[in-house]
Amino acid sequence: MSTSTISPAIGYLRVSTREQGRSGLRLAAQRHAIEAFGAREGFAVRSWYQDVQTGAGADALLLRPSLATALKEAKSARCSLIVSRLDRLSRNVHFISGLMEHRVHFIVAAFGKDCDDFVLHIYASLAEQERKLIADRCRAAAAILKRKGEKFGFGRSKALLRRVRPLSMAAQQRATMERAEASARTSSGPCDSLAARRDRLHSTLRPKG
């Protein structure tokens, strides 16, 4: 690709827990997805930012200082902020809508560079609903175990972590390799499928008669 067609961008990465941040695997997978997207679509990431913080809540800029800095730089430089998946930016519809209203241009690599605000808003609603469902299931499971006199969740003993961590890292590495192989096999496929979904939604929501 000619260098004259390369556009600058800001890359943003996020994981929810300190353990995920220390392992670095999920951050590396997100970075790989953004870099692969940039290579396909003509973007060069000039700066990288990352946070280790939850994606819930509308006050993301207070909880995630790196995101606040990334958005400020993207707006000042008039370039795009790129995330690998929408939930890496936020799982809160109000926050996503606020970015759209303030004309902060962000791109979700998984959706393609031409994904419009209508589709993004729908996916933001789905991400928020998914977070609520996960929280409800966890609370229900915790209540059941509490009635049985058992504790909810895994222990934090060093012996357990030594057994679990290699399995977790191997699974994450396999997932990263599978995503990389899928990215190499596809180019415009995700954009085409999103466009088809958007057209079907427009057709469904269009008034009859």
PyMOL commands that set and color helices and strands:
alter all, ss='L'
color gray80, all
select helices_A, chain A and resi 3-5+18-23+25-41+60-63+65-77+86-89+93-101+117-147+158-185+189-205
alter helices_A, ss='H'
color red, helices_A
select strands_A, chain A and resi 7-15+43-52+80-83+106-108
alter strands_A, ss='S'
color yellow, strands_A
deselect
rebuild
show_as cartoon
